[in-house]
Amino acid sequence: MTDIKSNMLQQVEALFAQTQGNSSDQECKEAAREFVQAMFSSLSSLVWYLGADGKCIQDEAVAASEIVDEAYFDLDREREFGRAA
């Protein structure tokens, strides 16, 4: 359980490290996607450790990371049409 907690804290630290400074929207988007996938993996391990079926959470990791795409949809569209103008 300590390993799972450590992994989750490292994932948070990595997200902040990847998105500090002059990170572009695309870099932040990719960092957020990686974070969501990694966090779901850690949650899966935690649920398994607690005695439940962690596979159901792990199976949703990629789908959950697609939420990031939805969060960045407006920025992506703005960038797309901004280039066309």
TORKOL-4160 file (C-alpha; in steps of 0.2 Angstrom, whole numbers, padded with zeros to 4 digits, m for minus):
85
<pt num="1" X="0000" Y="0000" Z="0000"/>
<pt num="2" X="0015" Y="0012" Z="0004"/>
<pt num="3" X="0021" Y="0009" Z="m0014"/>
<pt num="4" X="0004" Y="0014" Z="m0021"/>
<pt num="5" X="0004" Y="0030" Z="m0011"/>
<pt num="6" X="0021" Y="0034" Z="m0016"/>
<pt num="7" X="0017" Y="0031" Z="m0035"/>
<pt num="8" X="0002" Y="0042" Z="m0034"/>
<pt num="9" X="0012" Y="0056" Z="m0026"/>
<pt num="10" X="0026" Y="0054" Z="m0039"/>
<pt num="11" X="0012" Y="0055" Z="m0053"/>
<pt num="12" X="0006" Y="0072" Z="m0045"/>
<pt num="13" X="0024" Y="0078" Z="m0044"/>
<pt num="14" X="0028" Y="0073" Z="m0062"/>
<pt num="15" X="0012" Y="0082" Z="m0068"/>
<pt num="16" X="0017" Y="0098" Z="m0060"/>
<pt num="17" X="0035" Y="0097" Z="m0066"/>
<pt num="18" X="0029" Y="0094" Z="m0084"/>
<pt num="19" X="0017" Y="0108" Z="m0084"/>
<pt num="20" X="0028" Y="0122" Z="m0076"/>
<pt num="21" X="0036" Y="0136" Z="m0085"/>
<pt num="22" X="0034" Y="0138" Z="m0104"/>
<pt num="23" X="0024" Y="0122" Z="m0107"/>
<pt num="24" X="0013" Y="0123" Z="m0122"/>
<pt num="25" X="m0005" Y="0119" Z="m0122"/>
<pt num="26" X="m0001" Y="0103" Z="m0131"/>
<pt num="27" X="0012" Y="0098" Z="m0119"/>
<pt num="28" X="0000" Y="0102" Z="m0104"/>
<pt num="29" X="m0013" Y="0091" Z="m0113"/>
<pt num="30" X="m0001" Y="0077" Z="m0115"/>
<pt num="31" X="0005" Y="0078" Z="m0097"/>
<pt num="32" X="m0013" Y="0078" Z="m0091"/>
<pt num="33" X="m0018" Y="0063" Z="m0102"/>
<pt num="34" X="m0002" Y="0053" Z="m0095"/>
<pt num="35" X="m0007" Y="0058" Z="m0077"/>
<pt num="36" X="m0025" Y="0052" Z="m0079"/>
<pt num="37" X="m0019" Y="0035" Z="m0086"/>
<pt num="38" X="m0006" Y="0033" Z="m0073"/>
<pt num="39" X="m0018" Y="0038" Z="m0059"/>
<pt num="40" X="m0031" Y="0025" Z="m0065"/>
<pt num="41" X="m0018" Y="0012" Z="m0065"/>
<pt num="42" X="m0013" Y="0017" Z="m0047"/>
<pt num="43" X="m0032" Y="0017" Z="m0042"/>
<pt num="44" X="m0033" Y="m0001" Z="m0050"/>
<pt num="45" X="m0019" Y="m0007" Z="m0039"/>
<pt num="46" X="m0026" Y="0001" Z="m0024"/>
<pt num="47" X="m0043" Y="m0007" Z="m0027"/>
<pt num="48" X="m0035" Y="m0024" Z="m0030"/>
<pt num="49" X="m0025" Y="m0021" Z="m0013"/>
<pt num="50" X="m0042" Y="m0018" Z="m0005"/>
<pt num="51" X="m0049" Y="m0034" Z="m0011"/>
<pt num="52" X="m0059" Y="m0029" Z="m0026"/>
<pt num="53" X="m0057" Y="m0031" Z="m0044"/>
<pt num="54" X="m0045" Y="m0018" Z="m0050"/>
<pt num="55" X="m0046" Y="m0023" Z="m0068"/>
<pt num="56" X="m0063" Y="m0014" Z="m0071"/>
<pt num="57" X="m0054" Y="0002" Z="m0066"/>
<pt num="58" X="m0038" Y="m0002" Z="m0077"/>
<pt num="59" X="m0049" Y="m0005" Z="m0092"/>
<pt num="60" X="m0056" Y="0012" Z="m0091"/>
<pt num="61" X="m0039" Y="0021" Z="m0090"/>
<pt num="62" X="m0038" Y="0026" Z="m0108"/>
<pt num="63" X="m0056" Y="0031" Z="m0110"/>
<pt num="64" X="m0054" Y="0042" Z="m0094"/>
<pt num="65" X="m0039" Y="0050" Z="m0102"/>
<pt num="66" X="m0050" Y="0055" Z="m0117"/>
<pt num="67" X="m0059" Y="0067" Z="m0105"/>
<pt num="68" X="m0043" Y="0078" Z="m0106"/>
<pt num="69" X="m0046" Y="0079" Z="m0125"/>
<pt num="70" X="m0064" Y="0086" Z="m0121"/>
<pt num="71" X="m0057" Y="0098" Z="m0108"/>
<pt num="72" X="m0045" Y="0105" Z="m0122"/>
<pt num="73" X="m0058" Y="0104" Z="m0136"/>
<pt num="74" X="m0061" Y="0123" Z="m0136"/>
<pt num="75" X="m0042" Y="0127" Z="m0135"/>
<pt num="76" X="m0039" Y="0115" Z="m0150"/>
<pt num="77" X="m0053" Y="0122" Z="m0160"/>
<pt num="78" X="m0047" Y="0140" Z="m0157"/>
<pt num="79" X="m0030" Y="0135" Z="m0162"/>
<pt num="80" X="m0037" Y="0126" Z="m0178"/>
<pt num="81" X="m0047" Y="0141" Z="m0183"/>
<pt num="82" X="m0034" Y="0154" Z="m0178"/>
<pt num="83" X="m0022" Y="0146" Z="m0190"/>
<pt num="84" X="m0034" Y="0146" Z="m0204"/>
<pt num="85" X="m0038" Y="0165" Z="m0202"/>
